[in-house]
Amino acid sequence: MVYLGYILSSVFFGSVIIMLLGYLFLCFRRKTSAANNLLLLIFLHSFFTIMVESWSLVLMNGGYDIIFALKIDYTIVLYFAIPLLIFVEVEDAILRKKIIRSEYGVYNFFRFLLPTLTMLLIVAAFGIYFFSTHYFILLLS
């Protein structure tokens, strides 16, 4: 069950990264409609990935008594998150200029927050995957 949980976690986190790279590719190609739709899909898929990664930790451990007191340095998560957050925000600001604005102010507000919230979810998924990798090594040793 340890291997199944880690493989499941790796597949879902890999799919989020592939979708994020696809979004960046669409931004560079200036495909505004496809990039906008893919950003919404990444947001929803990131929620689902966090759920699957959390469940895979339970699956790897064989129960809910997970040891959270591991001495892990999460600095690499910040090194991953900060440049990616800045890069996606800049690309989305360029992309947002070309998107047709809605007449509803609430939609425009949430569309403005969407890249930031998506990146926070991806960082949370990366943090859980980072913990899951260390926990996998702990379970194998």
N, CA, C and O atoms as a MOPAC input file, in Angstrom:
PM7 MOZYME 1SCF
protein

 N      0.80800 1    -1.19100 1     0.00000 1
 C      0.00000 1     0.00000 1     0.00000 1
 C      0.85900 1     1.26700 1     0.00000 1
 O      0.42300 1     2.33000 1    -0.44100 1
 N      2.08900 1     1.12900 1     0.50400 1
 C      2.98500 1     2.27600 1     0.53100 1
 C      3.28600 1     2.73400 1    -0.89600 1
 O      3.24400 1     3.92800 1    -1.19300 1
 N      3.58500 1     1.78600 1    -1.76600 1
 C      3.90800 1     2.13500 1    -3.14800 1
 C      2.68900 1     2.67600 1    -3.89100 1
 O      2.80600 1     3.61700 1    -4.67500 1
 N      1.52800 1     2.08800 1    -3.64800 1
 C      0.31400 1     2.55500 1    -4.31400 1
 C     -0.00100 1     3.99500 1    -3.93500 1
 O     -0.34300 1     4.80200 1    -4.80000 1
 N      0.11000 1     4.32400 1    -2.66200 1
 C     -0.16000 1     5.68800 1    -2.21600 1
 C      0.80900 1     6.68400 1    -2.80500 1
 O      0.41300 1     7.77500 1    -3.21700 1
 N      2.08900 1     6.31500 1    -2.84900 1
 C      3.07400 1     7.25000 1    -3.38800 1
 C      2.93600 1     7.40400 1    -4.89900 1
 O      3.09300 1     8.51000 1    -5.41700 1
 N      2.64900 1     6.33200 1    -5.60800 1
 C      2.46600 1     6.41400 1    -7.06200 1
 C      1.23100 1     7.24800 1    -7.38700 1
 O      1.25200 1     8.04900 1    -8.32100 1
 N      0.16100 1     7.06500 1    -6.62500 1
 C     -1.05600 1     7.84600 1    -6.82100 1
 C     -0.79200 1     9.32600 1    -6.59400 1
 O     -1.24200 1    10.17100 1    -7.36800 1
 N     -0.06200 1     9.63600 1    -5.53400 1
 C      0.28800 1    11.01900 1    -5.23600 1
 C      1.16800 1    11.60300 1    -6.33700 1
 O      0.96800 1    12.74600 1    -6.74500 1
 N      2.12400 1    10.84200 1    -6.81400 1
 C      3.03600 1    11.31600 1    -7.86500 1
 C      2.30900 1    11.57200 1    -9.17600 1
 O      2.59300 1    12.55500 1    -9.86000 1
 N      1.37800 1    10.69900 1    -9.53000 1
 C      0.64400 1    10.86100 1   -10.78900 1
 C     -0.20600 1    12.12500 1   -10.75500 1
 O     -0.22800 1    12.88400 1   -11.72300 1
 N     -0.90000 1    12.35300 1    -9.65300 1
 C     -1.76300 1    13.52800 1    -9.59200 1
 C     -0.95300 1    14.81800 1    -9.50600 1
 O     -1.32400 1    15.81700 1   -10.12200 1
 N      0.14000 1    14.81500 1    -8.75800 1
 C      0.95800 1    16.02200 1    -8.71400 1
 C      1.61600 1    16.27100 1   -10.07200 1
 O      1.73800 1    17.42000 1   -10.49700 1
 N      2.03600 1    15.21900 1   -10.74400 1
 C      2.60100 1    15.36900 1   -12.08400 1
 C      1.59100 1    15.92500 1   -13.07300 1
 O      1.94600 1    16.70500 1   -13.95600 1
 N      0.32700 1    15.52500 1   -12.92700 1
 C     -0.69600 1    16.04900 1   -13.83100 1
 C     -0.93000 1    17.54300 1   -13.60800 1
 O     -1.19600 1    18.27700 1   -14.56000 1
 N     -0.83400 1    17.99600 1   -12.35900 1
 C     -0.96700 1    19.42800 1   -12.09100 1
 C      0.19100 1    20.19400 1   -12.71800 1
 O     -0.01500 1    21.25300 1   -13.31000 1
 N      1.38700 1    19.67500 1   -12.59400 1
 C      2.55900 1    20.34400 1   -13.17300 1
 C      2.46500 1    20.37900 1   -14.69600 1
 O      2.79600 1    21.39200 1   -15.31000 1
 N      2.01900 1    19.28900 1   -15.30700 1
 C      1.86700 1    19.26300 1   -16.76200 1
 C      0.81000 1    20.26500 1   -17.22000 1
 O      0.98300 1    20.93800 1   -18.23600 1
 N     -0.27900 1    20.36100 1   -16.46800 1
 C     -1.31300 1    21.34300 1   -16.82000 1
 C     -0.79500 1    22.76800 1   -16.65000 1
 O     -1.12700 1    23.64600 1   -17.44600 1
 N      0.01100 1    23.00100 1   -15.62700 1
 C      0.59300 1    24.33600 1   -15.42800 1
 C      1.55400 1    24.68500 1   -16.55500 1
 O      1.56600 1    25.82200 1   -17.02500 1
 N      2.34600 1    23.74000 1   -16.98900 1
 C      3.23100 1    23.99200 1   -18.12500 1
 C      2.43300 1    24.23800 1   -19.40200 1
 O      2.82100 1    25.06100 1   -20.23100 1
 N      1.31300 1    23.52300 1   -19.56100 1
 C      0.42700 1    23.77400 1   -20.70200 1
 C     -0.16300 1    25.16700 1   -20.66500 1
 O     -0.29800 1    25.81900 1   -21.70000 1
 N     -0.51800 1    25.62700 1   -19.46700 1
 C     -1.03300 1    26.99400 1   -19.31900 1
 C      0.02700 1    28.02300 1   -19.71200 1
 O     -0.26200 1    28.98000 1   -20.43000 1
 N      1.24400 1    27.81800 1   -19.23800 1
 C      2.32400 1    28.75000 1   -19.58700 1
 C      2.60800 1    28.72500 1   -21.08900 1
 O      2.89500 1    29.76200 1   -21.68700 1
 N      2.52800 1    27.54600 1   -21.69400 1
 C      2.72300 1    27.42800 1   -23.14100 1
 C      1.63000 1    28.19300 1   -23.88900 1
 O      1.90800 1    28.90000 1   -24.85800 1
 N      0.37700 1    28.04200 1   -23.42600 1
 C     -0.71500 1    28.76400 1   -24.07600 1
 C     -0.60400 1    30.27600 1   -23.87700 1
 O     -1.00100 1    31.05300 1   -24.74500 1
 N     -0.06800 1    30.67900 1   -22.74300 1
 C      0.15000 1    32.11700 1   -22.52600 1
 C      1.20200 1    32.66100 1   -23.47700 1
 O      1.04500 1    33.75500 1   -24.02000 1
 N      2.27600 1    31.90200 1   -23.68200 1
 C      3.31500 1    32.34900 1   -24.61000 1
 C      2.81600 1    32.38600 1   -26.04700 1
 O      3.24400 1    33.23100 1   -26.83300 1
 N      1.91400 1    31.47500 1   -26.39300 1
 C      1.35600 1    31.44000 1   -27.73800 1
 C      0.20800 1    32.42800 1   -27.92000 1
 O     -0.33100 1    32.56400 1   -29.01900 1
 N     -0.16600 1    33.11800 1   -26.83800 1
 C     -1.23100 1    34.11700 1   -26.81100 1
 C     -2.59000 1    33.53700 1   -27.21400 1
 O     -3.37300 1    34.18200 1   -27.91100 1
 N     -2.85000 1    32.32400 1   -26.76700 1
 C     -4.16500 1    31.69500 1   -26.94700 1
 C     -4.99900 1    32.03900 1   -25.72100 1
 O     -5.05800 1    31.25500 1   -24.77300 1
 N     -5.63900 1    33.19500 1   -25.72800 1
 C     -6.27400 1    33.72900 1   -24.52600 1
 C     -7.45000 1    32.89300 1   -24.05500 1
 O     -7.58200 1    32.64000 1   -22.85800 1
 N     -8.29700 1    32.46400 1   -24.96100 1
 C     -9.48300 1    31.71500 1   -24.56400 1
 C     -9.09700 1    30.35500 1   -23.97100 1
 O     -9.61800 1    29.96200 1   -22.92800 1
 N     -8.19900 1    29.65100 1   -24.62700 1
 C     -7.77900 1    28.33600 1   -24.13200 1
 C     -7.02500 1    28.46200 1   -22.81400 1
 O     -7.20300 1    27.63600 1   -21.91800 1
 N     -6.19000 1    29.47900 1   -22.68600 1
 C     -5.43600 1    29.67300 1   -21.44000 1
 C     -6.37200 1    30.02800 1   -20.28800 1
 O     -6.16700 1    29.57300 1   -19.16200 1
 N     -7.38300 1    30.82800 1   -20.55500 1
 C     -8.34300 1    31.19200 1   -19.52200 1
 C     -9.11500 1    29.95900 1   -19.04400 1
 O     -9.30800 1    29.77100 1   -17.84300 1
 N     -9.55000 1    29.12700 1   -19.98100 1
 C    -10.26800 1    27.90400 1   -19.61600 1
 C     -9.36400 1    26.92100 1   -18.88400 1
 O     -9.80100 1    26.25400 1   -17.94600 1
 N     -8.12000 1    26.82800 1   -19.30400 1
 C     -7.19900 1    25.90000 1   -18.65300 1
 C     -6.86400 1    26.35800 1   -17.23600 1
 O     -6.65600 1    25.52200 1   -16.35700 1
 N     -6.80800 1    27.65400 1   -17.00000 1
 C     -6.55000 1    28.14500 1   -15.64800 1
 C     -7.68000 1    27.76200 1   -14.70100 1
 O     -7.42700 1    27.39900 1   -13.55200 1
 N     -8.91200 1    27.83700 1   -15.16600 1
 C    -10.04600 1    27.38000 1   -14.35600 1
 C     -9.96400 1    25.88700 1   -14.07900 1
 O    -10.25600 1    25.43800 1   -12.97100 1
 N     -9.56800 1    25.12700 1   -15.08100 1
 C     -9.42900 1    23.68000 1   -14.91400 1
 C     -8.30200 1    23.34300 1   -13.94800 1
 O     -8.43500 1    22.41800 1   -13.14700 1
 N     -7.20300 1    24.07200 1   -14.00800 1
 C     -6.08900 1    23.84800 1   -13.08000 1
 C     -6.52800 1    24.15200 1   -11.65500 1
 O     -6.14400 1    23.44200 1   -10.72600 1
 N     -7.32200 1    25.19000 1   -11.47300 1
 C     -7.82000 1    25.53400 1   -10.14600 1
 C     -8.63700 1    24.38600 1    -9.55700 1
 O     -8.42000 1    23.99600 1    -8.41000 1
 N     -9.56200 1    23.85200 1   -10.32400 1
 C    -10.38100 1    22.74100 1    -9.83800 1
 C     -9.56300 1    21.46900 1    -9.65200 1
 O     -9.75900 1    20.73500 1    -8.68400 1
 N     -8.65300 1    21.21100 1   -10.57300 1
 C     -7.82600 1    20.00600 1   -10.48700 1
 C     -6.86400 1    20.08100 1    -9.29400 1
 O     -6.51200 1    19.05000 1    -8.72000 1
 N     -6.44500 1    21.27200 1    -8.92600 1
 C     -5.56400 1    21.42500 1    -7.76600 1
 C     -6.29500 1    21.06300 1    -6.47800 1
 O     -5.71300 1    20.44000 1    -5.59100 1
 N     -7.57300 1    21.45100 1    -6.36700 1
 C     -8.36900 1    21.02900 1    -5.21600 1
 C     -8.44600 1    19.50600 1    -5.14300 1
 O     -8.25100 1    18.90700 1    -4.08600 1
 N     -8.73100 1    18.90100 1    -6.28200 1
 C     -8.84500 1    17.44500 1    -6.33700 1
 C     -7.50600 1    16.77800 1    -6.03000 1
 O     -7.46900 1    15.73400 1    -5.38000 1
 N     -6.41700 1    17.36800 1    -6.49000 1
 C     -5.08800 1    16.81400 1    -6.23200 1
 C     -4.73800 1    16.87100 1    -4.75200 1
 O     -4.16600 1    15.92100 1    -4.21800 1
 N     -5.07000 1    17.96500 1    -4.08500 1
 C     -4.81700 1    18.05900 1    -2.65000 1
 C     -5.59300 1    16.98200 1    -1.91100 1
 O     -5.07900 1    16.37600 1    -0.97000 1
 N     -6.81900 1    16.74300 1    -2.33100 1
 C     -7.62500 1    15.69500 1    -1.70500 1
 C     -6.99600 1    14.31200 1    -1.92100 1
 O     -6.90900 1    13.51800 1    -0.98500 1
 N     -6.56500 1    14.03000 1    -3.13900 1
 C     -5.98300 1    12.73000 1    -3.45100 1
 C     -4.64600 1    12.55100 1    -2.73100 1
 O     -4.35900 1    11.46500 1    -2.22700 1
 N     -3.83200 1    13.59700 1    -2.67800 1
 C     -2.55400 1    13.48500 1    -1.97800 1
 C     -2.74800 1    13.26200 1    -0.48200 1
 O     -2.00000 1    12.50200 1     0.13200 1
 N     -3.72700 1    13.90300 1     0.09700 1
 C     -4.00500 1    13.68200 1     1.51400 1
 C     -4.48800 1    12.25600 1     1.75200 1
 O     -4.09200 1    11.61400 1     2.72400 1
 N     -5.33300 1    11.77100 1     0.87100 1
 C     -5.81100 1    10.40300 1     1.01700 1
 C     -4.68800 1     9.39400 1     0.75400 1
 O     -4.66400 1     8.32500 1     1.36500 1
 N     -3.77500 1     9.71800 1    -0.13400 1
 C     -2.66800 1     8.79200 1    -0.39000 1
 C     -1.72800 1     8.70000 1     0.80700 1
 O     -1.10300 1     7.66200 1     1.02000 1
 N     -1.61900 1     9.77900 1     1.59800 1
 C     -0.85300 1     9.68900 1     2.84900 1
 C     -1.50100 1     8.70700 1     3.80500 1
 O     -0.80800 1     7.92300 1     4.45500 1
 N     -2.81900 1     8.74000 1     3.89800 1
 C     -3.53600 1     7.78600 1     4.74300 1
 C     -3.36000 1     6.38100 1     4.19800 1
 O     -3.18600 1     5.43100 1     4.96200 1
 N     -3.40500 1     6.24700 1     2.89800 1
 C     -3.23000 1     4.94700 1     2.25600 1
 C     -1.82500 1     4.40800 1     2.46800 1
 O     -1.64700 1     3.21900 1     2.73600 1
 N     -0.82800 1     5.27300 1     2.35000 1
 C      0.56100 1     4.85700 1     2.56400 1
 C      0.78100 1     4.39600 1     3.99500 1
 O      1.49400 1     3.41900 1     4.22700 1
 N      0.19000 1     5.07200 1     4.94100 1
 C      0.39900 1     4.77000 1     6.34700 1
 C     -0.45100 1     3.59800 1     6.81200 1
 O     -0.12100 1     2.96400 1     7.81400 1
 N     -1.51800 1     3.29900 1     6.12000 1
 C     -2.40900 1     2.22700 1     6.53500 1
 C     -3.37000 1     2.66400 1     7.62600 1
 O     -3.93800 1     1.82100 1     8.32000 1
 N     -3.56100 1     3.94700 1     7.78600 1
 C     -4.46600 1     4.47400 1     8.79900 1
 C     -4.28500 1     5.96400 1     8.94400 1
 O     -3.51500 1     6.59500 1     8.22100 1
 N     -5.02000 1     6.51700 1     9.90600 1
 C     -5.00600 1     7.95600 1    10.09500 1
 C     -3.92400 1     8.44600 1    11.05500 1
 O     -3.80600 1     9.65400 1    11.26100 1
 N     -3.15200 1     7.57800 1    11.63400 1
 C     -2.13800 1     7.98800 1    12.60900 1
 C     -0.81200 1     8.33900 1    11.92700 1
 O      0.19500 1     7.65700 1    12.11700 1
 N     -0.82800 1     9.39200 1    11.14600 1
 C      0.34300 1     9.85500 1    10.40000 1
 C      1.23300 1    10.65400 1    11.33800 1
 O      0.74400 1    11.44100 1    12.14800 1
 N      2.51700 1    10.45400 1    11.22900 1
 C      3.49100 1    11.16800 1    12.05300 1
 C      3.81100 1    12.49600 1    11.35700 1
 O      4.51800 1    12.51900 1    10.35000 1
 N      3.29000 1    13.58900 1    11.89700 1
 C      3.52100 1    14.89700 1    11.29400 1
 C      4.75500 1    15.59200 1    11.87200 1
 O      5.12700 1    16.66900 1    11.40400 1
 N      5.38000 1    15.00700 1    12.85900 1
 C      6.50100 1    15.65100 1    13.54700 1
 C      7.84100 1    15.33200 1    12.88800 1
 O      8.84400 1    15.16700 1    13.58200 1
 N      7.87000 1    15.24500 1    11.59000 1
 C      9.12900 1    15.03300 1    10.88500 1
 C      9.89000 1    16.35300 1    10.81300 1
 O      9.28100 1    17.41400 1    10.67700 1
 N     11.17400 1    16.29500 1    10.90200 1
 C     12.01300 1    17.50200 1    10.80400 1
 C     12.35200 1    17.73000 1     9.32800 1
 O     13.39000 1    17.29100 1     8.83200 1
 N     11.45100 1    18.42600 1     8.64800 1
 C     11.61500 1    18.67900 1     7.21700 1
 C     11.80200 1    20.16800 1     7.00200 1
 O     11.09600 1    20.98300 1     7.59700 1
 N     12.75800 1    20.52600 1     6.14500 1
 C     12.97300 1    21.91400 1     5.77400 1
 C     12.19300 1    22.19300 1     4.48300 1
 O     12.50000 1    21.62700 1     3.43500 1
 N     11.19800 1    23.05500 1     4.56300 1
 C     10.33400 1    23.35900 1     3.42600 1
 C     10.82600 1    24.54200 1     2.60600 1
 O     10.03800 1    25.16500 1     1.89500 1
 N     12.10000 1    24.86100 1     2.68900 1
 C     12.64400 1    25.99600 1     1.95100 1
 C     12.55700 1    25.77800 1     0.44300 1
 O     12.35500 1    26.72900 1    -0.31100 1
 N     12.70500 1    24.54300 1     0.00600 1
 C     12.63900 1    24.25600 1    -1.43200 1
 C     11.24900 1    24.56400 1    -1.98300 1
 O     11.11300 1    24.91800 1    -3.15400 1
 N     10.22000 1    24.43300 1    -1.15300 1
 C      8.86600 1    24.76400 1    -1.58600 1
 C      8.76600 1    26.26300 1    -1.88000 1
 O      8.13200 1    26.66600 1    -2.85600 1
 N      9.38900 1    27.08000 1    -1.03800 1
 C      9.38400 1    28.52300 1    -1.28700 1
 C     10.21600 1    28.89300 1    -2.51400 1
 O      9.84700 1    29.79700 1    -3.26400 1
 N     11.33800 1    28.19800 1    -2.72100 1
 C     12.14500 1    28.45100 1    -3.91100 1
 C     11.38500 1    28.09100 1    -5.18000 1
 O     11.62200 1    28.67600 1    -6.23700 1
 N     10.48300 1    27.14100 1    -5.07900 1
 C      9.64700 1    26.76300 1    -6.20300 1
 C      8.49400 1    27.74500 1    -6.36300 1
 O      8.13200 1    28.10700 1    -7.48200 1
 N      7.92000 1    28.17400 1    -5.25000 1
 C      6.66900 1    28.91500 1    -5.27700 1
 C      6.82400 1    30.37800 1    -5.68100 1
 O      6.05400 1    30.87400 1    -6.50300 1
 N      7.78200 1    31.05600 1    -5.13000 1
 C      7.87600 1    32.51000 1    -5.33400 1
 C      8.14300 1    32.88700 1    -6.78800 1
 O      7.43000 1    33.73900 1    -7.31800 1
 N      9.13600 1    32.29700 1    -7.46300 1
 C      9.31400 1    32.67400 1    -8.87700 1
 C      8.13700 1    32.25200 1    -9.75400 1
 O      7.77200 1    32.96200 1   -10.69100 1
 N      7.54700 1    31.10500 1    -9.45200 1
 C      6.42100 1    30.64500 1   -10.23900 1
 C      5.20900 1    31.55700 1   -10.04600 1
 O      4.49400 1    31.85400 1   -11.00300 1
 N      4.98500 1    31.99500 1    -8.82600 1
 C      3.87900 1    32.90700 1    -8.53900 1
 C      4.06300 1    34.23100 1    -9.28200 1
 O      3.11600 1    34.74400 1    -9.87900 1
 N      5.24700 1    34.77100 1    -9.24900 1
 C      5.51800 1    36.03200 1    -9.94600 1
 C      5.35500 1    35.86300 1   -11.44900 1
 O      4.76200 1    36.71200 1   -12.11500 1
 N      5.88200 1    34.76900 1   -11.97900 1
 C      5.82500 1    34.52500 1   -13.41600 1
 C      4.38500 1    34.36000 1   -13.89600 1
 O      4.00200 1    34.92100 1   -14.92300 1
 N      3.59100 1    33.59600 1   -13.15600 1
 C      2.19400 1    33.37600 1   -13.55600 1
 C      1.38800 1    34.66100 1   -13.41600 1
 O      0.52200 1    34.94200 1   -14.24400 1
 N      1.66100 1    35.43400 1   -12.38900 1
 C      0.93500 1    36.70300 1   -12.22300 1
 C      1.23300 1    37.67200 1   -13.37100 1
 O      0.32300 1    38.33400 1   -13.87000 1
 N      2.47800 1    37.75900 1   -13.78700 1
 C      2.83700 1    38.65100 1   -14.89300 1
 C      2.19500 1    38.17100 1   -16.19400 1
 O      1.63800 1    38.96800 1   -16.94800 1
 N      2.27700 1    36.86300 1   -16.45200 1
 C      1.67500 1    36.32700 1   -17.67300 1
 C      0.16900 1    36.51400 1   -17.67200 1
 O     -0.42100 1    36.82200 1   -18.70700 1
 N     -0.45700 1    36.33100 1   -16.51700 1
 C     -1.90100 1    36.48400 1   -16.46200 1
 C     -2.31000 1    37.94900 1   -16.58700 1
 O     -3.37200 1    38.24100 1   -17.13700 1
 N     -1.50200 1    38.86200 1   -16.09700 1
 C     -1.81200 1    40.28300 1   -16.26500 1
 C     -1.78400 1    40.66100 1   -17.74300 1
 O     -2.60700 1    41.45300 1   -18.20200 1
 N     -0.84800 1    40.10200 1   -18.47600 1
 C     -0.79200 1    40.33700 1   -19.92400 1
 C     -1.99100 1    39.69000 1   -20.61000 1
 O     -2.59100 1    40.26900 1   -21.51600 1
 N     -2.33000 1    38.48200 1   -20.16500 1
 C     -3.44500 1    37.75400 1   -20.75300 1
 C     -4.78200 1    38.40700 1   -20.42900 1
 O     -5.69200 1    38.39700 1   -21.25800 1
 N     -4.91000 1    38.96900 1   -19.24300 1
 C     -6.16100 1    39.57100 1   -18.79200 1
 C     -6.52600 1    40.80300 1   -19.61700 1
 O     -7.70100 1    41.15200 1   -19.72600 1
 N     -5.53400 1    41.45400 1   -20.19000 1
 C     -5.81200 1    42.62500 1   -21.02400 1
 C     -6.57100 1    42.23600 1   -22.29400 1
 O     -7.32400 1    43.04100 1   -22.84100 1
 N     -6.37300 1    41.00500 1   -22.75700 1
 C     -6.98700 1    40.56900 1   -24.00200 1
 C     -8.30700 1    39.83700 1   -23.79500 1
 O     -9.02500 1    39.57600 1   -24.76000 1
 N     -8.63600 1    39.50200 1   -22.54800 1
 C     -9.88700 1    38.80400 1   -22.26900 1
 C    -11.02700 1    39.81800 1   -22.24800 1
 O    -10.88300 1    40.92100 1   -21.72200 1
 N    -12.13200 1    39.43800 1   -22.81400 1
 C    -13.30400 1    40.31300 1   -22.82900 1
 C    -13.86300 1    40.38600 1   -21.41400 1
 O    -14.14200 1    39.36000 1   -20.79400 1
 N    -14.02200 1    41.59000 1   -20.91400 1
 C    -14.51400 1    41.79000 1   -19.55100 1
 C    -16.00900 1    41.49500 1   -19.47400 1
 O    -16.77200 1    41.77200 1   -20.39900 1
 N    -16.38900 1    40.93300 1   -18.35300 1
 C    -17.79500 1    40.66900 1   -18.10000 1
 C    -18.46200 1    41.92500 1   -17.54900 1
 O    -17.79600 1    42.80000 1   -16.99500 1
 N    -19.76000 1    42.00500 1   -17.70200 1
 C    -20.46900 1    43.15500 1   -17.14900 1
 C    -20.71300 1    43.00700 1   -15.65800 1
 O    -21.13600 1    43.95500 1   -14.99600 1
 N    -20.44700 1    41.81500 1   -15.12400 1
 C    -20.59600 1    41.57300 1   -13.69900 1
 C    -19.27700 1    41.85500 1   -12.99000 1
 O    -18.24800 1    41.26600 1   -13.32200 1
 N    -19.31000 1    42.75000 1   -12.01900 1
 C    -18.09400 1    43.12100 1   -11.30100 1
 C    -17.55200 1    42.00100 1   -10.43700 1
 O    -16.34300 1    41.91100 1   -10.22200 1
 N    -18.44200 1    41.13800 1    -9.93500 1
 C    -18.00600 1    40.03000 1    -9.08200 1
 C    -17.17800 1    39.03100 1    -9.88800 1
 O    -16.17600 1    38.51600 1    -9.39200 1
 N    -17.58900 1    38.75400 1   -11.12200 1
 C    -16.82900 1    37.84700 1   -11.97300 1
 C    -15.43600 1    38.40700 1   -12.25200 1
 O    -14.44900 1    37.67300 1   -12.19700 1
 N    -15.35400 1    39.68200 1   -12.54600 1
 C    -14.05400 1    40.29500 1   -12.81200 1
 C    -13.15100 1    40.25300 1   -11.58200 1
 O    -11.94100 1    40.05400 1   -11.69900 1
 N    -13.74100 1    40.44000 1   -10.41000 1
 C    -12.96300 1    40.37800 1    -9.17200 1
 C    -12.40700 1    38.97300 1    -8.94200 1
 O    -11.22900 1    38.80900 1    -8.62600 1
 N    -13.26200 1    37.96300 1    -9.10100 1
 C    -12.78900 1    36.60000 1    -8.89400 1
 C    -11.83200 1    36.15300 1    -9.99200 1
 O    -10.94600 1    35.33600 1    -9.74200 1
 N    -11.99700 1    36.67200 1   -11.19100 1
 C    -11.03800 1    36.35100 1   -12.25900 1
 C     -9.68900 1    36.98300 1   -11.96100 1
 O     -8.64900 1    36.43300 1   -12.32700 1
 N     -9.69900 1    38.15300 1   -11.28900 1
 C     -8.46100 1    38.79500 1   -10.87700 1
 C     -7.74400 1    37.96300 1    -9.80800 1
 O     -6.51500 1    37.89400 1    -9.80700 1
 N     -8.49300 1    37.33500 1    -8.90500 1
 C     -7.90900 1    36.52200 1    -7.83700 1
 C     -7.54800 1    35.09600 1    -8.26400 1
 O     -6.79500 1    34.41500 1    -7.56900 1
 N     -8.07600 1    34.64700 1    -9.39100 1
 C     -7.90700 1    33.25500 1    -9.80600 1
 C     -6.45700 1    32.79900 1    -9.92800 1
 O     -6.14800 1    31.72600 1    -9.40900 1
 N     -5.54100 1    33.52700 1   -10.57200 1
 C     -4.16400 1    33.02800 1   -10.66400 1
 C     -3.48500 1    32.93000 1    -9.30800 1
 O     -2.72100 1    31.99600 1    -9.06700 1
 N     -3.75000 1    33.87500 1    -8.42400 1
 C     -3.13600 1    33.82700 1    -7.09600 1
 C     -3.64500 1    32.63500 1    -6.30600 1
 O     -2.86200 1    31.91200 1    -5.69100 1
 N     -4.94900 1    32.43000 1    -6.32200 1
 C     -5.51400 1    31.29000 1    -5.60600 1
 C     -5.06600 1    29.96600 1    -6.20800 1
 O     -4.83100 1    28.99900 1    -5.48300 1
 N     -4.95100 1    29.92100 1    -7.51700 1
 C     -4.47600 1    28.70500 1    -8.16700 1
 C     -3.03500 1    28.39800 1    -7.77500 1
 O     -2.69100 1    27.24600 1    -7.51100 1
 N     -2.20200 1    29.42100 1    -7.73800 1
 C     -0.80500 1    29.18500 1    -7.35900 1
 C     -0.69600 1    28.77400 1    -5.89200 1
 O      0.14600 1    27.94600 1    -5.54600 1
 N     -1.53600 1    29.34000 1    -5.03000 1
 C     -1.52600 1    28.91500 1    -3.62700 1
 C     -1.94600 1    27.45600 1    -3.48800 1
 O     -1.39800 1    26.73000 1    -2.65900 1
 N     -2.90700 1    27.02600 1    -4.28700 1
 C     -3.29700 1    25.61700 1    -4.25800 1
 C     -2.18800 1    24.71400 1    -4.78500 1
 O     -1.96700 1    23.62500 1    -4.25500 1
 N     -1.49800 1    25.15900 1    -5.81700 1
 C     -0.39800 1    24.35800 1    -6.35900 1
 C      0.74400 1    24.28300 1    -5.34600 1
 O      1.37500 1    23.23500 1    -5.20300 1
 N      1.01300 1    25.37200 1    -4.65200 1
 C      2.05300 1    25.35600 1    -3.61200 1
 C      1.64400 1    24.43200 1    -2.47400 1
 O      2.48300 1    23.71200 1    -1.93300 1
 N      0.36900 1    24.44000 1    -2.10400 1
 C     -0.10400 1    23.51800 1    -1.07200 1
 C      0.02800 1    22.07200 1    -1.53400 1
 O      0.41800 1    21.20300 1    -0.75500 1
 N     -0.29500 1    21.81100 1    -2.79900 1
 C     -0.13700 1    20.46100 1    -3.34100 1
 C      1.33300 1    20.05800 1    -3.36300 1
 O      1.66600 1    18.90600 1    -3.08500 1
 N      2.21500 1    21.00700 1    -3.69300 1
 C      3.64300 1    20.70900 1    -3.68800 1
 C      4.14500 1    20.44200 1    -2.27000 1
 O      4.97500 1    19.55700 1    -2.06000 1
 N      3.64500 1    21.20300 1    -1.29900 1
 C      4.03200 1    20.96600 1     0.09500 1
 C      3.59500 1    19.60600 1     0.58500 1
 O      4.35200 1    18.91900 1     1.27100 1
 N      2.36900 1    19.20100 1     0.23900 1
 C      1.89600 1    17.87300 1     0.63000 1
 C      2.68700 1    16.79100 1    -0.08500 1
 O      3.00500 1    15.76300 1     0.51300 1
 N      3.00900 1    17.00600 1    -1.35300 1
 C      3.80900 1    16.02100 1    -2.08800 1
 C      5.22000 1    15.93200 1    -1.51300 1
 O      5.78900 1    14.84300 1    -1.43400 1
 N      5.78000 1    17.05200 1    -1.11700 1
 C      7.10800 1    17.07600 1    -0.50600 1
 C      7.09400 1    16.28400 1     0.80700 1
 O      8.00000 1    15.49200 1     1.06800 1
 N      6.06100 1    16.50100 1     1.63200 1
 C      5.91400 1    15.74700 1     2.86400 1
 C      5.69200 1    14.27300 1     2.56700 1
 O      6.23900 1    13.40600 1     3.24900 1
 N      4.89000 1    13.99200 1     1.55200 1
 C      4.60000 1    12.61100 1     1.17600 1
 C      5.86000 1    11.87900 1     0.73200 1
 O      6.03100 1    10.69800 1     1.03700 1
 N      6.73600 1    12.56200 1     0.02200 1
 C      7.99400 1    11.95000 1    -0.40500 1
 C      8.87500 1    11.61600 1     0.78900 1
 O      9.45800 1    10.53300 1     0.84300 1
 N      8.97800 1    12.52500 1     1.73900 1
 C      9.76900 1    12.25600 1     2.92300 1
 C      9.12600 1    11.16800 1     3.78700 1
 O      9.82400 1    10.35400 1     4.39200 1
 N      7.80700 1    11.15900 1     3.83900 1
 C      7.10900 1    10.14300 1     4.62000 1
 C      7.24500 1     8.78000 1     3.96500 1
 O      7.32100 1     7.76500 1     4.65800 1
 N      7.27800 1     8.74100 1     2.63000 1
 C      7.50700 1     7.49100 1     1.90200 1
 C      8.87800 1     6.92800 1     2.23600 1
 O      9.02200 1     5.72800 1     2.46800 1
 N      9.87400 1     7.78700 1     2.26200 1
 C     11.23200 1     7.34600 1     2.60400 1
 C     11.26900 1     6.84700 1     4.04800 1
 O     11.93700 1     5.85600 1     4.34600 1
 N     10.55600 1     7.52900 1     4.94200 1
 C     10.50000 1     7.09600 1     6.33700 1
 C      9.83000 1     5.72800 1     6.46200 1
 O     10.29100 1     4.88700 1     7.23500 1
 N      8.76800 1     5.49700 1     5.72600 1
 C      8.07600 1     4.21200 1     5.80400 1
 C      8.89300 1     3.07500 1     5.22400 1
 O      8.77600 1     1.93300 1     5.66900 1
 N      9.72300 1     3.37800 1     4.23100 1
 C     10.54900 1     2.31800 1     3.64700 1
 C     11.77200 1     1.99200 1     4.50600 1
 O     12.31000 1     0.88900 1     4.40900 1
 N     12.20900 1     2.91100 1     5.32600 1
 C     13.40700 1     2.64300 1     6.12900 1
 C     13.08000 1     1.96900 1     7.44000 1
 O     13.98200 1     1.67900 1     8.22600 1

